[in-house]
């Protein structure tokens, strides 16, 4: 049985609470300890959900994401299937929770002289790490991209993933790390097969991307192993989030931009839906 956990802020008082979410009762049952611990212990205290604003489910010390980790996505992008996991580092400051507003970047913040942003969603399964490199649960995530910078980086062969050799400075990729570019829903703990999940991305209620985790190239354990290698660690810090990659159906066509669907615009609503939960966010801006 899956259990939902979340972290919330009371906008009136500034109090931040975390615990087990009871949707039927409209309550958060407060936790004594971190939601990424091996076991979550409840304190017996509760807070009403009404009036609380969702935050990312954990205060993540590190955020990483996989690129080209679905075969269909590699095919549609006309990219070679990698021989090892390709991961990039994103800023924890880009995280927002369910219901938070995704902000379109301002023109002056865009890279490479780009004049107009192309904001593209990517639905992804997010793994939440605990102690000992253990995955304690999963969340719905949206790995948003500014695609013109994405295209420029690929065409000019600019490194943006973690290095293939140790000792090279790690990249925090701006076009993936603008404020609000990493929405994450509630943490779900319990028995779950992460490799047999169908999930979708919706824009204004219309399904624009339909995916299946069974198309993953590298398992989550392989991604964790790659992180340990690159970071020269035996254990990734607990609370770290890994966005495990997106499948085919992205809006921006890297090799044929003229065939792209319209980018996200202020006034849109974007949602990522898994069988266990979702993350839904309005789009506003510019940031």
Secondary structure, DSSP 8 states (H G I E B T S, - for coil): --EEEEEEEETTT--EEEEEEETTTTEEEEESS-TTSSS--EEEEEEESTTEEEE-SS--S-EEEEES-BHHHHHHTT----SS-EEEEE-GGGEE-TT--EEE--GGG-STT--S--EE--EEEEEEE-GGG-EEEEEEEEE-EEHHHHHHHHHTT---S--SSTTS---B-GGG-STT-EEE--EEESS--TTS-EEEEEETTEEEEEEEGGGBSS-HHHHHHHHHHHHT-SS--TT-EEE----S--SS-SS-GGG------TT-EEEEEESS-EEEEEEEE--
